[in-house]
């Protein structure tokens, strides 16, 4: 009887250690995965008025032939790429902060803070 009781206690002890080890590994893993992920920066977006101003500038410089719609369509993006190439700016085809500043378009307070 003592032999059976000691065997059961030994198995329970081994099982308890295995469960504790697995719990400590999983909590460590989740902490590391949260630490590894960098928080995302806010996305820089040009407003409609800024897009219209940029389209006018692109049109005046001959990089864009469309209307000043205030929408970043494919033609506007193509014109932006040409403009960025001509101005030695990183070519993205988007109205990012650097491009707007180079064009002389006024940024909002929120955009300046980014």
C-alpha positions in Angstrom: 0.0 0.0 0.0 2.8 2.4 0.8 4.5 1.6 -2.5 1.3 2.5 -4.4 0.8 5.7 -2.5 4.4 6.8 -3.0 4.1 6.0 -6.7 1.0 8.1 -7.1 2.5 11.0 -5.1 5.6 10.8 -7.3 3.5 10.9 -10.5 1.5 13.9 -9.2 4.7 15.7 -8.3 6.2 15.2 -11.8 2.9 16.2 -13.4 2.8 19.4 -11.2 6.3 20.3 -12.2 5.6 19.8 -15.9 2.5 22.0 -15.7 4.4 24.7 -13.8 7.2 24.7 -16.3 4.8 24.9 -19.3 3.0 27.9 -17.7 6.2 29.8 -17.0 7.4 29.2 -20.6 4.1 30.4 -22.1 4.0 33.6 -20.1 7.7 34.3 -21.0 7.0 33.7 -24.6 4.0 36.1 -24.7 6.0 38.8 -22.9 8.8 38.5 -25.5 6.5 38.6 -28.5 4.8 41.8 -27.2 8.2 43.4 -26.6 9.4 42.5 -30.1 6.5 44.2 -31.8 7.1 47.9 -32.3 4.2 50.2 -31.9 3.1 51.6 -35.2 3.5 55.2 -36.0 0.4 57.2 -37.0 -0.2 57.2 -40.7 0.5 60.5 -42.5 -2.4 61.5 -44.7 -2.8 64.5 -46.9 -6.2 66.2 -46.8 -8.3 67.0 -49.9 -7.2 70.7 -50.0 -3.5 69.6 -49.8 -4.0 67.1 -52.6 -5.6 69.8 -54.8 -2.7 72.1 -54.1 -0.3 69.4 -55.0 -2.2 68.6 -58.2 -2.0 72.3 -59.2 1.7 72.3 -58.6 2.2 69.1 -60.5 0.1 70.5 -63.4 2.1 73.8 -63.4 5.4 71.9 -63.6 4.1 69.5 -66.3 4.0 66.3 -64.2 0.2 66.0 -64.2 -2.4 66.7 -66.8 -5.6 65.8 -64.9 -8.1 67.9 -63.0 -7.7 69.1 -59.4 -10.0 66.5 -57.9 -8.4 66.3 -54.4 -8.1 62.5 -54.8 -4.9 60.6 -55.1 -5.7 58.7 -58.3 -3.2 56.8 -60.4 -2.4 59.8 -62.6 -1.6 61.9 -59.5 0.6 59.2 -58.1 2.5 59.0 -61.4 2.9 62.7 -61.4 4.2 62.6 -57.8 6.8 60.0 -58.8 8.0 62.2 -61.6 8.1 65.2 -59.2 9.9 63.3 -56.5 12.5 62.0 -59.0 13.1 65.6 -60.3 13.5 67.0 -56.8 15.7 64.1 -55.6 13.2 63.0 -52.9 12.5 59.4 -52.1 10.2 58.2 -54.8 7.0 56.9 -53.2 4.2 58.2 -55.3 2.4 59.5 -52.2 2.0 62.9 -50.6 4.2 62.4 -47.6 5.5 65.1 -45.3 8.7 65.6 -47.2 7.0 66.0 -50.5 4.4 68.4 -49.2 7.1 70.5 -47.5 9.2 70.5 -50.7 6.1 71.7 -52.7 5.5 74.5 -50.1 2.1 73.1 -49.1 1.1 74.1 -45.6 0.9 71.2 -43.1 -1.7 70.9 -40.3 -0.5 71.0 -36.7 -1.1 67.3 -36.4 1.0 66.6 -39.6 3.8 68.8 -38.3 3.9 66.8 -35.1 4.4 63.5 -36.9 
